[in-house]
Amino acid sequence: MERLAKGDGMTQFGRALHALNIDLICAHSSQAKGRVERAHKTLQDRLVKELRLAGVNDIEAANAFLPIFMA
């Protein structure tokens, strides 16, 4: 734990962006996340969260849940 506390607070991804001189812009509001999802035609992590809330923990149950989620 001490070793972790002495770090710079950046993830490996953050360090790579910094090394490439790329600014990371995080979407912290639900509105911003929705804009990103529409722009990139992705669902980001929303599906994972909904699966967890529904108690889905195997592929068969996930496949059965997907049509409900998409609706």
All heavy atoms as TSV, in Angstrom:
chain	resi	resn	atom	element	x	y	z
A	1	MET	N	N	0.818	-1.203	0.000
A	1	MET	CA	C	0.000	0.000	0.000
A	1	MET	C	C	0.858	1.262	0.000
A	1	MET	O	O	0.496	2.229	-0.638
A	1	MET	CB	C	-0.942	0.005	1.207
A	1	MET	CG	C	-2.079	-0.990	1.102
A	1	MET	SD	S	-3.104	-0.673	-0.327
A	1	MET	CE	C	-4.428	0.183	0.416
A	2	GLU	N	N	1.978	1.249	0.717
A	2	GLU	CA	C	2.833	2.431	0.735
A	2	GLU	C	C	3.350	2.750	-0.654
A	2	GLU	O	O	3.442	3.905	-1.045
A	2	GLU	CB	C	4.007	2.223	1.689
A	2	GLU	CG	C	3.672	2.513	3.119
A	2	GLU	CD	C	4.898	2.430	3.990
A	2	GLU	OE1	O	5.953	2.948	3.578
A	2	GLU	OE2	O	4.790	1.847	5.071
A	3	ARG	N	N	3.697	1.691	-1.416
A	3	ARG	CA	C	4.218	1.898	-2.760
A	3	ARG	C	C	3.181	2.594	-3.626
A	3	ARG	O	O	3.493	3.478	-4.409
A	3	ARG	CB	C	4.616	0.549	-3.375
A	3	ARG	CG	C	5.267	0.678	-4.735
A	3	ARG	CD	C	5.711	-0.680	-5.259
A	3	ARG	NE	N	4.598	-1.550	-5.564
A	3	ARG	CZ	C	3.907	-1.530	-6.703
A	3	ARG	NH1	N	4.204	-0.676	-7.628
A	3	ARG	NH2	N	2.916	-2.362	-6.900
A	4	LEU	N	N	1.906	2.224	-3.466
A	4	LEU	CA	C	0.842	2.847	-4.244
A	4	LEU	C	C	0.639	4.300	-3.843
A	4	LEU	O	O	0.366	5.145	-4.681
A	4	LEU	CB	C	-0.467	2.070	-4.079
A	4	LEU	CG	C	-0.483	0.649	-4.633
A	4	LEU	CD1	C	-1.805	-0.014	-4.304
A	4	LEU	CD2	C	-0.236	0.642	-6.119
A	5	ALA	N	N	0.777	4.591	-2.576
A	5	ALA	CA	C	0.571	5.957	-2.094
A	5	ALA	C	C	1.649	6.909	-2.603
A	5	ALA	O	O	1.436	8.107	-2.677
A	5	ALA	CB	C	0.538	5.964	-0.568
A	6	LYS	N	N	2.801	6.396	-2.988
A	6	LYS	CA	C	3.892	7.248	-3.452
A	6	LYS	C	C	3.846	7.494	-4.959
A	6	LYS	O	O	4.698	8.194	-5.493
A	6	LYS	CB	C	5.228	6.614	-3.087
A	6	LYS	CG	C	5.475	6.569	-1.599
A	6	LYS	CD	C	6.791	5.913	-1.298
A	6	LYS	CE	C	6.989	5.813	0.210
A	6	LYS	NZ	N	8.220	5.125	0.543
A	7	GLY	N	N	2.869	6.942	-5.659
A	7	GLY	CA	C	2.782	7.102	-7.107
A	7	GLY	C	C	2.396	8.512	-7.509
A	7	GLY	O	O	2.112	9.380	-6.676
A	8	ASP	N	N	2.379	8.753	-8.806
A	8	ASP	CA	C	2.054	10.089	-9.311
A	8	ASP	C	C	0.555	10.283	-9.515
A	8	ASP	O	O	0.118	11.351	-9.922
A	8	ASP	CB	C	2.811	10.372	-10.600
A	8	ASP	CG	C	2.479	9.392	-11.711
A	8	ASP	OD1	O	1.569	8.562	-11.539
A	8	ASP	OD2	O	3.142	9.456	-12.760
A	9	GLY	N	N	-0.245	9.245	-9.268
A	9	GLY	CA	C	-1.691	9.351	-9.398
A	9	GLY	C	C	-2.195	9.161	-10.817
A	9	GLY	O	O	-3.387	9.217	-11.065
A	10	MET	N	N	-1.293	8.945	-11.751
A	10	MET	CA	C	-1.698	8.750	-13.138
A	10	MET	C	C	-1.740	7.258	-13.464
A	10	MET	O	O	-0.924	6.492	-12.970
A	10	MET	CB	C	-0.715	9.437	-14.092
A	10	MET	CG	C	-0.757	10.943	-14.047
A	10	MET	SD	S	0.386	11.689	-15.211
A	10	MET	CE	C	-0.401	11.322	-16.759
A	11	THR	N	N	-2.694	6.898	-14.297
A	11	THR	CA	C	-2.755	5.527	-14.781
A	11	THR	C	C	-1.733	5.359	-15.901
A	11	THR	O	O	-1.165	6.327	-16.405
A	11	THR	CB	C	-4.145	5.197	-15.333
A	11	THR	OG1	O	-4.393	6.029	-16.469
A	11	THR	CG2	C	-5.232	5.410	-14.280
A	12	GLN	N	N	-1.520	4.116	-16.293
A	12	GLN	CA	C	-0.610	3.860	-17.401
A	12	GLN	C	C	-1.132	4.537	-18.676
A	12	GLN	O	O	-0.362	5.086	-19.465
A	12	GLN	CB	C	-0.461	2.358	-17.617
A	12	GLN	CG	C	0.587	1.992	-18.631
A	12	GLN	CD	C	0.856	0.503	-18.682
A	12	GLN	OE1	O	0.305	-0.267	-17.910
A	12	GLN	NE2	N	1.704	0.092	-19.594
A	13	PHE	N	N	-2.445	4.503	-18.860
A	13	PHE	CA	C	-3.060	5.167	-20.004
A	13	PHE	C	C	-2.795	6.670	-19.947
A	13	PHE	O	O	-2.445	7.296	-20.951
A	13	PHE	CB	C	-4.563	4.876	-20.030
A	13	PHE	CG	C	-5.288	5.489	-21.185
A	13	PHE	CD1	C	-5.127	5.004	-22.471
A	13	PHE	CD2	C	-6.144	6.564	-20.990
A	13	PHE	CE1	C	-5.795	5.574	-23.546
A	13	PHE	CE2	C	-6.817	7.136	-22.050
A	13	PHE	CZ	C	-6.643	6.629	-23.333
A	14	GLY	N	N	-2.947	7.260	-18.774
A	14	GLY	CA	C	-2.698	8.684	-18.600
A	14	GLY	C	C	-1.248	9.045	-18.888
A	14	GLY	O	O	-0.960	10.067	-19.508
A	15	ARG	N	N	-0.320	8.201	-18.437
A	15	ARG	CA	C	1.098	8.450	-18.711
A	15	ARG	C	C	1.392	8.358	-20.207
A	15	ARG	O	O	2.176	9.146	-20.745
A	15	ARG	CB	C	1.966	7.477	-17.920
A	15	ARG	CG	C	2.038	7.805	-16.434
A	15	ARG	CD	C	3.064	6.962	-15.719
A	15	ARG	NE	N	2.716	5.557	-15.690
A	15	ARG	CZ	C	1.922	4.985	-14.791
A	15	ARG	NH1	N	1.402	5.724	-13.831
A	15	ARG	NH2	N	1.663	3.703	-14.832
A	16	ALA	N	N	0.756	7.394	-20.895
A	16	ALA	CA	C	0.965	7.262	-22.341
A	16	ALA	C	C	0.442	8.495	-23.067
A	16	ALA	O	O	1.109	9.015	-23.972
A	16	ALA	CB	C	0.271	6.000	-22.863
A	17	LEU	N	N	-0.739	8.983	-22.675
A	17	LEU	CA	C	-1.269	10.197	-23.295
A	17	LEU	C	C	-0.342	11.378	-23.057
A	17	LEU	O	O	-0.093	12.179	-23.956
A	17	LEU	CB	C	-2.669	10.502	-22.759
A	17	LEU	CG	C	-3.776	9.551	-23.169
A	17	LEU	CD1	C	-5.088	9.962	-22.499
A	17	LEU	CD2	C	-3.947	9.514	-24.672
A	18	HIS	N	N	0.159	11.481	-21.834
A	18	HIS	CA	C	1.072	12.584	-21.502
A	18	HIS	C	C	2.335	12.503	-22.354
A	18	HIS	O	O	2.808	13.521	-22.873
A	18	HIS	CB	C	1.417	12.541	-20.011
A	18	HIS	CG	C	2.332	13.629	-19.573
A	18	HIS	ND1	N	1.932	14.936	-19.451
A	18	HIS	CD2	C	3.644	13.603	-19.237
A	18	HIS	CE1	C	2.951	15.675	-19.061
A	18	HIS	NE2	N	4.011	14.875	-18.928
A	19	ALA	N	N	2.875	11.304	-22.508
A	19	ALA	CA	C	4.091	11.119	-23.306
A	19	ALA	C	C	3.856	11.498	-24.769
A	19	ALA	O	O	4.765	11.981	-25.440
A	19	ALA	CB	C	4.574	9.676	-23.205
A	20	LEU	N	N	2.632	11.302	-25.247
A	20	LEU	CA	C	2.290	11.630	-26.631
A	20	LEU	C	C	1.756	13.052	-26.778
A	20	LEU	O	O	1.338	13.450	-27.862
A	20	LEU	CB	C	1.255	10.633	-27.159
A	20	LEU	CG	C	1.742	9.187	-27.272
A	20	LEU	CD1	C	0.577	8.260	-27.552
A	20	LEU	CD2	C	2.814	9.074	-28.335
A	21	ASN	N	N	1.737	13.807	-25.651
A	21	ASN	CA	C	1.241	15.183	-25.629
A	21	ASN	C	C	-0.227	15.260	-26.074
A	21	ASN	O	O	-0.611	16.119	-26.865
A	21	ASN	CB	C	2.124	16.099	-26.489
A	21	ASN	CG	C	1.913	17.557	-26.151
A	21	ASN	OD1	O	1.555	17.885	-25.017
A	21	ASN	ND2	N	2.107	18.428	-27.109
A	22	ILE	N	N	-1.034	14.328	-25.549
A	22	ILE	CA	C	-2.470	14.293	-25.831
A	22	ILE	C	C	-3.211	14.620	-24.543
A	22	ILE	O	O	-2.948	14.021	-23.502
A	22	ILE	CB	C	-2.905	12.899	-26.341
A	22	ILE	CG1	C	-2.183	12.570	-27.642
A	22	ILE	CG2	C	-4.414	12.832	-26.504
A	22	ILE	CD1	C	-2.393	11.148	-28.120
A	23	ASP	N	N	-4.131	15.584	-24.604
A	23	ASP	CA	C	-4.929	15.940	-23.430
A	23	ASP	C	C	-6.099	14.980	-23.288
A	23	ASP	O	O	-6.792	14.680	-24.261
A	23	ASP	CB	C	-5.472	17.364	-23.560
A	23	ASP	CG	C	-4.374	18.406	-23.500
A	23	ASP	OD1	O	-3.363	18.165	-22.808
A	23	ASP	OD2	O	-4.522	19.462	-24.151
A	24	LEU	N	N	-6.313	14.511	-22.068
A	24	LEU	CA	C	-7.446	13.648	-21.763
A	24	LEU	C	C	-8.599	14.521	-21.294
A	24	LEU	O	O	-8.444	15.329	-20.378
A	24	LEU	CB	C	-7.081	12.642	-20.666
A	24	LEU	CG	C	-8.188	11.739	-20.178
A	24	LEU	CD1	C	-8.674	10.838	-21.313
A	24	LEU	CD2	C	-7.711	10.895	-19.012
A	25	ILE	N	N	-9.740	14.407	-21.947
A	25	ILE	CA	C	-10.928	15.159	-21.558
A	25	ILE	C	C	-11.971	14.147	-21.121
A	25	ILE	O	O	-12.461	13.352	-21.926
A	25	ILE	CB	C	-11.457	16.016	-22.729
A	25	ILE	CG1	C	-10.379	16.982	-23.205
A	25	ILE	CG2	C	-12.726	16.757	-22.302
A	25	ILE	CD1	C	-10.741	17.739	-24.459
A	26	CYS	N	N	-12.290	14.153	-19.836
A	26	CYS	CA	C	-13.231	13.185	-19.281
A	26	CYS	C	C	-14.659	13.719	-19.355
A	26	CYS	O	O	-14.889	14.916	-19.172
A	26	CYS	CB	C	-12.888	12.884	-17.829
A	26	CYS	SG	S	-11.272	12.130	-17.616
A	27	ALA	N	N	-15.601	12.830	-19.605
A	27	ALA	CA	C	-17.017	13.192	-19.610
A	27	ALA	C	C	-17.573	12.842	-18.232
A	27	ALA	O	O	-17.781	11.677	-17.922
A	27	ALA	CB	C	-17.753	12.433	-20.703
A	28	HIS	N	N	-17.774	13.844	-17.403
A	28	HIS	CA	C	-18.214	13.598	-16.031
A	28	HIS	C	C	-19.729	13.685	-15.847
A	28	HIS	O	O	-20.253	13.223	-14.854
A	28	HIS	CB	C	-17.522	14.565	-15.073
A	28	HIS	CG	C	-16.058	14.337	-14.963
A	28	HIS	ND1	N	-15.510	13.236	-14.346
A	28	HIS	CD2	C	-15.003	15.048	-15.424
A	28	HIS	CE1	C	-14.211	13.280	-14.410
A	28	HIS	NE2	N	-13.871	14.380	-15.066
A	29	SER	N	N	-20.435	14.273	-16.782
A	29	SER	CA	C	-21.886	14.387	-16.633
A	29	SER	C	C	-22.569	13.368	-17.530
A	29	SER	O	O	-22.008	12.917	-18.530
A	29	SER	CB	C	-22.357	15.794	-17.005
A	29	SER	OG	O	-22.234	15.996	-18.396
A	30	SER	N	N	-23.774	13.010	-17.181
A	30	SER	CA	C	-24.511	12.052	-18.002
A	30	SER	C	C	-24.802	12.623	-19.390
A	30	SER	O	O	-24.811	11.893	-20.376
A	30	SER	CB	C	-25.814	11.636	-17.310
A	30	SER	OG	O	-26.619	12.775	-17.063
A	31	GLN	N	N	-24.992	13.940	-19.479
A	31	GLN	CA	C	-25.229	14.568	-20.775
A	31	GLN	C	C	-23.993	14.431	-21.673
A	31	GLN	O	O	-24.095	14.115	-22.856
A	31	GLN	CB	C	-25.587	16.053	-20.620
A	31	GLN	CG	C	-26.898	16.299	-19.927
A	31	GLN	CD	C	-26.764	16.335	-18.413
A	31	GLN	OE1	O	-25.715	16.070	-17.849
A	31	GLN	NE2	N	-27.849	16.651	-17.744
A	32	ALA	N	N	-22.824	14.668	-21.088
A	32	ALA	CA	C	-21.591	14.562	-21.863
A	32	ALA	C	C	-21.355	13.123	-22.294
A	32	ALA	O	O	-20.933	12.863	-23.423
A	32	ALA	CB	C	-20.410	15.072	-21.048
A	33	LYS	N	N	-21.636	12.169	-21.417
A	33	LYS	CA	C	-21.461	10.761	-21.772
A	33	LYS	C	C	-22.407	10.376	-22.902
A	33	LYS	O	O	-22.032	9.632	-23.795
A	33	LYS	CB	C	-21.676	9.873	-20.556
A	33	LYS	CG	C	-20.548	9.993	-19.556
A	33	LYS	CD	C	-20.747	9.094	-18.369
A	33	LYS	CE	C	-19.588	9.293	-17.392
A	33	LYS	NZ	N	-19.646	8.380	-16.284
A	34	GLY	N	N	-23.609	10.910	-22.876
A	34	GLY	CA	C	-24.563	10.632	-23.950
A	34	GLY	C	C	-24.088	11.176	-25.282
A	34	GLY	O	O	-24.228	10.520	-26.318
A	35	ARG	N	N	-23.505	12.368	-25.266
A	35	ARG	CA	C	-22.966	12.939	-26.506
A	35	ARG	C	C	-21.834	12.083	-27.058
A	35	ARG	O	O	-21.751	11.836	-28.256
A	35	ARG	CB	C	-22.474	14.369	-26.268
A	35	ARG	CG	C	-23.594	15.379	-26.150
A	35	ARG	CD	C	-23.065	16.796	-26.212
A	35	ARG	NE	N	-22.173	17.137	-25.123
A	35	ARG	CZ	C	-22.568	17.618	-23.952
A	35	ARG	NH1	N	-23.854	17.820	-23.717
A	35	ARG	NH2	N	-21.706	17.913	-23.013
A	36	VAL	N	N	-20.969	11.597	-26.172
A	36	VAL	CA	C	-19.859	10.751	-26.601
A	36	VAL	C	C	-20.403	9.448	-27.181
A	36	VAL	O	O	-19.955	8.988	-28.230
A	36	VAL	CB	C	-18.899	10.457	-25.422
A	36	VAL	CG1	C	-17.904	9.374	-25.790
A	36	VAL	CG2	C	-18.184	11.725	-25.003
A	37	GLU	N	N	-21.393	8.861	-26.515
A	37	GLU	CA	C	-21.974	7.609	-26.999
A	37	GLU	C	C	-22.596	7.795	-28.379
A	37	GLU	O	O	-22.422	6.962	-29.261
A	37	GLU	CB	C	-23.025	7.094	-26.021
A	37	GLU	CG	C	-22.423	6.580	-24.733
A	37	GLU	CD	C	-23.474	6.209	-23.717
A	37	GLU	OE1	O	-24.668	6.505	-23.934
A	37	GLU	OE2	O	-23.100	5.628	-22.689
A	38	ARG	N	N	-23.322	8.878	-28.574
A	38	ARG	CA	C	-23.944	9.124	-29.884
A	38	ARG	C	C	-22.890	9.388	-30.948
A	38	ARG	O	O	-22.992	8.905	-32.072
A	38	ARG	CB	C	-24.926	10.290	-29.785
A	38	ARG	CG	C	-26.219	9.926	-29.080
A	38	ARG	CD	C	-27.247	11.040	-29.189
A	38	ARG	NE	N	-26.829	12.290	-28.575
A	38	ARG	CZ	C	-26.892	12.548	-27.268
A	38	ARG	NH1	N	-27.378	11.642	-26.444
A	38	ARG	NH2	N	-26.508	13.712	-26.786
A	39	ALA	N	N	-21.861	10.122	-30.590
A	39	ALA	CA	C	-20.822	10.458	-31.562
A	39	ALA	C	C	-20.056	9.230	-32.018
A	39	ALA	O	O	-19.679	9.117	-33.179
A	39	ALA	CB	C	-19.863	11.485	-30.967
A	40	HIS	N	N	-19.833	8.297	-31.099
A	40	HIS	CA	C	-19.017	7.118	-31.424
A	40	HIS	C	C	-19.849	5.849	-31.589
A	40	HIS	O	O	-19.298	4.774	-31.783
A	40	HIS	CB	C	-17.943	6.918	-30.355
A	40	HIS	CG	C	-16.996	8.073	-30.263
A	40	HIS	ND1	N	-16.071	8.346	-31.226
A	40	HIS	CD2	C	-16.873	9.050	-29.328
A	40	HIS	CE1	C	-15.391	9.428	-30.893
A	40	HIS	NE2	N	-15.864	9.884	-29.751
A	41	LYS	N	N	-21.178	5.984	-31.461
A	41	LYS	CA	C	-22.086	4.840	-31.592
A	41	LYS	C	C	-21.685	3.688	-30.664
A	41	LYS	O	O	-21.603	2.535	-31.059
A	41	LYS	CB	C	-22.160	4.382	-33.040
A	41	LYS	CG	C	-22.766	5.425	-33.961
A	41	LYS	CD	C	-22.858	4.930	-35.372
A	41	LYS	CE	C	-23.583	5.850	-36.298
A	41	LYS	NZ	N	-23.295	7.227	-36.294
A	42	THR	N	N	-21.428	4.034	-29.393
A	42	THR	CA	C	-21.064	3.043	-28.381
A	42	THR	C	C	-21.989	3.186	-27.180
A	42	THR	O	O	-22.702	4.178	-27.047
A	42	THR	CB	C	-19.621	3.234	-27.884
A	42	THR	OG1	O	-19.532	4.501	-27.228
A	42	THR	CG2	C	-18.627	3.170	-29.009
A	43	LEU	N	N	-21.932	2.208	-26.305
A	43	LEU	CA	C	-22.710	2.267	-25.061
A	43	LEU	C	C	-21.802	2.453	-23.853
A	43	LEU	O	O	-22.254	2.349	-22.731
A	43	LEU	CB	C	-23.543	0.986	-24.898
A	43	LEU	CG	C	-24.643	0.821	-25.938
A	43	LEU	CD1	C	-25.278	-0.545	-25.818
A	43	LEU	CD2	C	-25.689	1.901	-25.808
A	44	GLN	N	N	-20.521	2.732	-24.061
A	44	GLN	CA	C	-19.528	2.874	-23.008
A	44	GLN	C	C	-19.701	1.752	-21.994
A	44	GLN	O	O	-19.733	0.593	-22.361
A	44	GLN	CB	C	-19.604	4.257	-22.387
A	44	GLN	CG	C	-19.142	5.330	-23.350
A	44	GLN	CD	C	-18.958	6.666	-22.700
A	44	GLN	OE1	O	-19.280	6.880	-21.548
A	44	GLN	NE2	N	-18.425	7.592	-23.442
A	45	ASP	N	N	-19.829	2.063	-20.725
A	45	ASP	CA	C	-19.909	1.010	-19.705
A	45	ASP	C	C	-21.324	0.794	-19.184
A	45	ASP	O	O	-21.529	0.098	-18.211
A	45	ASP	CB	C	-18.972	1.331	-18.547
A	45	ASP	CG	C	-19.351	2.604	-17.818
A	45	ASP	OD1	O	-20.122	3.401	-18.381
A	45	ASP	OD2	O	-18.879	2.794	-16.695
A	46	ARG	N	N	-22.316	1.373	-19.838
A	46	ARG	CA	C	-23.687	1.289	-19.341
A	46	ARG	C	C	-24.208	-0.147	-19.339
A	46	ARG	O	O	-24.883	-0.580	-18.414
A	46	ARG	CB	C	-24.590	2.194	-20.169
A	46	ARG	CG	C	-25.898	2.486	-19.505
A	46	ARG	CD	C	-26.657	3.523	-20.267
A	46	ARG	NE	N	-25.866	4.752	-20.351
A	46	ARG	CZ	C	-26.255	5.825	-20.991
A	46	ARG	NH1	N	-27.395	5.842	-21.616
A	46	ARG	NH2	N	-25.508	6.905	-21.029
A	47	LEU	N	N	-23.894	-0.914	-20.384
A	47	LEU	CA	C	-24.356	-2.298	-20.452
A	47	LEU	C	C	-23.805	-3.112	-19.295
A	47	LEU	O	O	-24.527	-3.871	-18.655
A	47	LEU	CB	C	-23.968	-2.938	-21.789
A	47	LEU	CG	C	-24.308	-4.417	-21.948
A	47	LEU	CD1	C	-25.800	-4.663	-21.788
A	47	LEU	CD2	C	-23.810	-4.931	-23.290
A	48	VAL	N	N	-22.529	-2.937	-18.997
A	48	VAL	CA	C	-21.906	-3.679	-17.900
A	48	VAL	C	C	-22.608	-3.376	-16.577
A	48	VAL	O	O	-22.910	-4.284	-15.791
A	48	VAL	CB	C	-20.403	-3.345	-17.802
A	48	VAL	CG1	C	-19.773	-4.001	-16.592
A	48	VAL	CG2	C	-19.691	-3.769	-19.073
A	49	LYS	N	N	-22.914	-2.106	-16.348
A	49	LYS	CA	C	-23.588	-1.726	-15.101
A	49	LYS	C	C	-24.989	-2.313	-15.026
A	49	LYS	O	O	-25.422	-2.786	-13.979
A	49	LYS	CB	C	-23.641	-0.201	-14.976
A	49	LYS	CG	C	-22.294	0.418	-14.725
A	49	LYS	CD	C	-22.375	1.921	-14.682
A	49	LYS	CE	C	-21.001	2.517	-14.456
A	49	LYS	NZ	N	-21.017	3.970	-14.510
A	50	GLU	N	N	-25.719	-2.277	-16.135
A	50	GLU	CA	C	-27.073	-2.828	-16.154
A	50	GLU	C	C	-27.066	-4.344	-15.949
A	50	GLU	O	O	-27.934	-4.885	-15.275
A	50	GLU	CB	C	-27.785	-2.472	-17.456
A	50	GLU	CG	C	-28.124	-1.002	-17.573
A	50	GLU	CD	C	-29.131	-0.546	-16.524
A	50	GLU	OE1	O	-30.023	-1.328	-16.139
A	50	GLU	OE2	O	-29.028	0.610	-16.089
A	51	LEU	N	N	-26.086	-5.026	-16.542
A	51	LEU	CA	C	-25.963	-6.475	-16.328
A	51	LEU	C	C	-25.734	-6.771	-14.853
A	51	LEU	O	O	-26.341	-7.687	-14.292
A	51	LEU	CB	C	-24.820	-7.050	-17.171
A	51	LEU	CG	C	-25.043	-7.120	-18.670
A	51	LEU	CD1	C	-23.741	-7.458	-19.385
A	51	LEU	CD2	C	-26.120	-8.127	-19.015
A	52	ARG	N	N	-24.867	-5.992	-14.230
A	52	ARG	CA	C	-24.579	-6.193	-12.807
A	52	ARG	C	C	-25.823	-5.950	-11.966
A	52	ARG	O	O	-26.145	-6.724	-11.063
A	52	ARG	CB	C	-23.448	-5.260	-12.381
A	52	ARG	CG	C	-22.913	-5.568	-11.012
A	52	ARG	CD	C	-21.689	-4.729	-10.673
A	52	ARG	NE	N	-20.605	-5.006	-11.600
A	52	ARG	CZ	C	-19.908	-4.069	-12.232
A	52	ARG	NH1	N	-20.173	-2.791	-12.036
A	52	ARG	NH2	N	-18.938	-4.389	-13.047
A	53	LEU	N	N	-26.562	-4.866	-12.268
A	53	LEU	CA	C	-27.778	-4.565	-11.509
A	53	LEU	C	C	-28.845	-5.644	-11.669
A	53	LEU	O	O	-29.605	-5.916	-10.742
A	53	LEU	CB	C	-28.348	-3.210	-11.951
A	53	LEU	CG	C	-27.579	-1.980	-11.487
A	53	LEU	CD1	C	-28.129	-0.735	-12.168
A	53	LEU	CD2	C	-27.652	-1.842	-9.981
A	54	ALA	N	N	-28.895	-6.259	-12.854
A	54	ALA	CA	C	-29.884	-7.306	-13.123
A	54	ALA	C	C	-29.449	-8.665	-12.579
A	54	ALA	O	O	-30.207	-9.624	-12.656
A	54	ALA	CB	C	-30.139	-7.403	-14.624
A	55	GLY	N	N	-28.240	-8.737	-12.032
A	55	GLY	CA	C	-27.750	-9.990	-11.472
A	55	GLY	C	C	-27.321	-10.998	-12.529
A	55	GLY	O	O	-27.248	-12.189	-12.257
A	56	VAL	N	N	-27.035	-10.530	-13.720
A	56	VAL	CA	C	-26.610	-11.411	-14.813
A	56	VAL	C	C	-25.144	-11.758	-14.622
A	56	VAL	O	O	-24.312	-10.874	-14.453
A	56	VAL	CB	C	-26.826	-10.715	-16.178
A	56	VAL	CG1	C	-26.257	-11.538	-17.303
A	56	VAL	CG2	C	-28.301	-10.436	-16.393
A	57	ASN	N	N	-24.837	-13.067	-14.629
A	57	ASN	CA	C	-23.446	-13.463	-14.410
A	57	ASN	C	C	-22.983	-14.599	-15.322
A	57	ASN	O	O	-21.992	-15.250	-15.034
A	57	ASN	CB	C	-23.210	-13.827	-12.940
A	57	ASN	CG	C	-24.156	-14.905	-12.468
A	57	ASN	OD1	O	-24.857	-15.511	-13.260
A	57	ASN	ND2	N	-24.172	-15.132	-11.171
A	58	ASP	N	N	-23.712	-14.852	-16.399
A	58	ASP	CA	C	-23.233	-15.818	-17.381
A	58	ASP	C	C	-23.707	-15.406	-18.777
A	58	ASP	O	O	-24.563	-14.540	-18.930
A	58	ASP	CB	C	-23.652	-17.254	-17.051
A	58	ASP	CG	C	-25.155	-17.452	-17.006
A	58	ASP	OD1	O	-25.878	-16.841	-17.818
A	58	ASP	OD2	O	-25.611	-18.240	-16.158
A	59	ILE	N	N	-23.116	-15.999	-19.785
A	59	ILE	CA	C	-23.370	-15.584	-21.165
A	59	ILE	C	C	-24.815	-15.832	-21.578
A	59	ILE	O	O	-25.427	-14.997	-22.248
A	59	ILE	CB	C	-22.392	-16.294	-22.119
A	59	ILE	CG1	C	-20.984	-15.765	-21.861
A	59	ILE	CG2	C	-22.776	-16.066	-23.582
A	59	ILE	CD1	C	-19.904	-16.469	-22.645
A	60	GLU	N	N	-25.368	-16.969	-21.169
A	60	GLU	CA	C	-26.749	-17.271	-21.557
A	60	GLU	C	C	-27.720	-16.230	-21.009
A	60	GLU	O	O	-28.605	-15.749	-21.717
A	60	GLU	CB	C	-27.155	-18.679	-21.085
A	60	GLU	CG	C	-26.410	-19.799	-21.776
A	60	GLU	CD	C	-25.017	-20.047	-21.202
A	60	GLU	OE1	O	-24.745	-19.631	-20.054
A	60	GLU	OE2	O	-24.206	-20.627	-21.929
A	61	ALA	N	N	-27.552	-15.872	-19.746
A	61	ALA	CA	C	-28.420	-14.867	-19.132
A	61	ALA	C	C	-28.191	-13.491	-19.789
A	61	ALA	O	O	-29.136	-12.727	-19.975
A	61	ALA	CB	C	-28.172	-14.791	-17.633
A	62	ALA	N	N	-26.947	-13.193	-20.148
A	62	ALA	CA	C	-26.651	-11.921	-20.805
A	62	ALA	C	C	-27.321	-11.855	-22.168
A	62	ALA	O	O	-27.887	-10.823	-22.540
A	62	ALA	CB	C	-25.142	-11.737	-20.938
A	63	ASN	N	N	-27.285	-12.947	-22.915
A	63	ASN	CA	C	-27.934	-12.978	-24.224
A	63	ASN	C	C	-29.446	-12.822	-24.097
A	63	ASN	O	O	-30.080	-12.191	-24.938
A	63	ASN	CB	C	-27.594	-14.276	-24.963
A	63	ASN	CG	C	-26.183	-14.263	-25.507
A	63	ASN	OD1	O	-25.626	-13.212	-25.770
A	63	ASN	ND2	N	-25.603	-15.427	-25.665
A	64	ALA	N	N	-30.026	-13.364	-23.042
A	64	ALA	CA	C	-31.459	-13.217	-22.816
A	64	ALA	C	C	-31.796	-11.782	-22.388
A	64	ALA	O	O	-32.857	-11.259	-22.710
A	64	ALA	CB	C	-31.928	-14.205	-21.747
A	65	PHE	N	N	-30.887	-11.127	-21.656
A	65	PHE	CA	C	-31.114	-9.775	-21.154
A	65	PHE	C	C	-30.926	-8.712	-22.240
A	65	PHE	O	O	-31.543	-7.658	-22.190
A	65	PHE	CB	C	-30.152	-9.510	-19.991
A	65	PHE	CG	C	-30.236	-8.116	-19.434
A	65	PHE	CD1	C	-31.285	-7.759	-18.607
A	65	PHE	CD2	C	-29.290	-7.156	-19.743
A	65	PHE	CE1	C	-31.381	-6.475	-18.089
A	65	PHE	CE2	C	-29.366	-5.876	-19.236
A	65	PHE	CZ	C	-30.422	-5.538	-18.405
A	66	LEU	N	N	-30.087	-8.985	-23.222
A	66	LEU	CA	C	-29.726	-7.974	-24.216
A	66	LEU	C	C	-30.919	-7.345	-24.935
A	66	LEU	O	O	-30.985	-6.124	-25.063
A	66	LEU	CB	C	-28.727	-8.552	-25.214
A	66	LEU	CG	C	-28.025	-7.538	-26.100
A	66	LEU	CD1	C	-27.288	-6.497	-25.278
A	66	LEU	CD2	C	-27.060	-8.253	-27.029
A	67	PRO	N	N	-31.917	-8.120	-25.410
A	67	PRO	CA	C	-33.053	-7.464	-26.065
A	67	PRO	C	C	-33.812	-6.507	-25.154
A	67	PRO	O	O	-34.271	-5.446	-25.576
A	67	PRO	CB	C	-33.943	-8.630	-26.494
A	67	PRO	CG	C	-33.041	-9.811	-26.537
A	67	PRO	CD	C	-32.000	-9.570	-25.491
A	68	ILE	N	N	-33.912	-6.845	-23.873
A	68	ILE	CA	C	-34.579	-5.979	-22.891
A	68	ILE	C	C	-33.784	-4.684	-22.749
A	68	ILE	O	O	-34.342	-3.590	-22.742
A	68	ILE	CB	C	-34.696	-6.692	-21.542
A	68	ILE	CG1	C	-35.565	-7.950	-21.675
A	68	ILE	CG2	C	-35.222	-5.760	-20.453
A	68	ILE	CD1	C	-35.453	-8.901	-20.511
A	69	PHE	N	N	-32.463	-4.806	-22.654
A	69	PHE	CA	C	-31.597	-3.639	-22.494
A	69	PHE	C	C	-31.675	-2.739	-23.730
A	69	PHE	O	O	-31.766	-1.522	-23.617
A	69	PHE	CB	C	-30.155	-4.080	-22.264
A	69	PHE	CG	C	-29.184	-2.950	-22.243
A	69	PHE	CD1	C	-29.074	-2.122	-21.141
A	69	PHE	CD2	C	-28.365	-2.694	-23.331
A	69	PHE	CE1	C	-28.186	-1.065	-21.124
A	69	PHE	CE2	C	-27.472	-1.649	-23.332
A	69	PHE	CZ	C	-27.382	-0.827	-22.215
A	70	MET	N	N	-31.645	-3.319	-24.917
A	70	MET	CA	C	-31.655	-2.530	-26.131
A	70	MET	C	C	-32.969	-1.782	-26.325
A	70	MET	O	O	-32.985	-0.694	-26.885
A	70	MET	CB	C	-31.379	-3.416	-27.352
A	70	MET	CG	C	-29.976	-4.008	-27.374
A	70	MET	SD	S	-28.659	-2.796	-27.323
A	70	MET	CE	C	-28.842	-2.031	-28.908
A	71	ALA	N	N	-34.059	-2.363	-25.850
A	71	ALA	CA	C	-35.371	-1.701	-25.962
A	71	ALA	C	C	-35.391	-0.479	-25.073
A	71	ALA	O	O	-35.910	0.562	-25.408
A	71	ALA	CB	C	-36.470	-2.663	-25.547
